[in-house]
Amino acid sequence: MEESKIPELDAPIAPSLEEENPVKPYDLNNPYLGLVQRRISREWKSPLTDPTAETIVRFRLDRSGEITSVEIEKSSGSEYFDLAAKRAIQSASPLPAFPADLDEPYLTTHFKFSAVGRR
């Protein structure tokens, strides 16, 4: 079975979601990933570290909404910051199941976490 991979883009999702939102998926045209982004954003609590800190986390979403294979793809240089990003993703699980128009058995995606807008 071939892995479905989301293209890597580095741009804001949409003006309404981009503002002060420190969690960004890399597929800007996928409404399901927009929902995933909002759920993970609710769990994200940036540690008090360098305000320019960013990390990219790669993870797999199964059709059922289960999150697996969470790993740091690009470290921020702070283990504490990176672990907080992984924890935000794991805490959002399980997510809603895939909508009917997504027929892949799973998606592998990448989210960027930044210290911007930290709480």
C-alpha positions in Angstrom: 0.0 0.0 0.0 1.5 3.4 -1.0 1.8 6.0 1.7 -0.3 9.2 1.1 2.0 12.1 1.6 0.9 15.7 2.1 3.0 18.2 0.1 5.3 20.3 2.2 4.4 24.0 2.0 5.4 26.8 4.2 2.6 29.3 4.1 -0.3 30.4 6.4 -3.5 28.3 6.2 -5.9 31.2 5.7 -6.0 34.7 7.2 -8.6 33.7 9.8 -6.6 30.7 11.0 -3.1 32.1 10.5 -3.4 35.0 12.9 -1.5 34.1 16.1 -2.0 30.4 15.4 1.3 28.6 16.2 0.3 25.3 14.8 0.2 24.9 11.0 -0.4 21.9 8.7 1.4 21.7 5.4 -1.7 21.0 3.2 -3.5 24.3 2.9 -6.4 22.9 0.7 -7.6 20.0 2.9 -10.6 20.9 5.1 -10.1 17.8 7.2 -6.5 18.9 8.1 -7.9 22.3 9.0 -10.1 20.6 11.5 -7.1 18.6 12.8 -5.1 21.8 13.1 -7.8 23.4 15.2 -8.0 20.4 17.5 -4.3 20.2 18.0 -4.0 24.0 18.5 -6.3 23.6 21.5 -3.8 21.2 23.1 -0.7 23.3 22.2 0.9 25.0 25.2 4.2 26.4 24.2 6.8 26.2 26.9 8.6 29.3 27.9 11.6 29.1 25.6 13.1 31.1 22.9 10.3 33.1 21.3 11.6 32.2 17.8 11.5 28.4 18.5 9.9 26.2 15.8 9.7 22.5 15.4 8.2 20.3 12.7 6.4 17.1 13.8 5.5 14.3 11.4 2.7 12.0 12.2 0.3 9.5 10.7 -3.5 9.7 10.8 -5.5 6.6 10.3 -9.0 6.6 8.8 -10.5 6.2 12.2 -8.9 9.4 13.4 -6.2 7.6 15.5 -2.8 9.3 15.5 0.3 7.1 15.3 4.0 7.4 14.5 4.5 10.9 16.0 8.1 12.0 15.5 10.2 15.2 15.3 11.1 15.9 11.8 13.0 19.2 12.5 14.0 19.9 16.0 13.8 23.4 17.6 17.0 22.7 19.4 15.1 22.4 22.7 14.1 18.9 23.7 11.4 20.4 26.1 9.8 22.4 23.2 9.9 19.4 20.9 8.3 17.1 23.5 5.6 19.7 24.1 4.7 19.7 20.4 4.5 15.9 20.3 2.4 16.0 23.4 -0.1 18.4 21.8 -0.6 16.0 18.9 -0.9 12.9 21.1 -3.4 14.7 23.4 -5.7 15.6 20.5 -6.1 11.8 19.7 -8.5 10.4 18.7 -9.5 12.9 16.0 -12.7 12.7 13.9 -12.7 9.9 11.4 -11.9 10.8 7.8 -14.8 12.3 5.8 -16.2 10.2 3.0 -14.4 12.1 0.3 -11.0 11.0 1.7 -10.5 7.5 0.5 -6.9 6.9 1.6 -6.4 4.4 4.4 -4.1 6.9 6.2 -2.4 10.3 5.8 1.1 11.2 6.8 1.3 14.9 7.5 3.7 17.5 9.0 2.7 20.3 11.3 4.9 23.2 12.3 4.8 24.4 15.9 6.1 27.8 16.9 6.4 29.8 20.1 4.4 32.7 18.6 1.2 33.3 20.5 2.3 31.1 23.4 0.0 30.8 26.4 
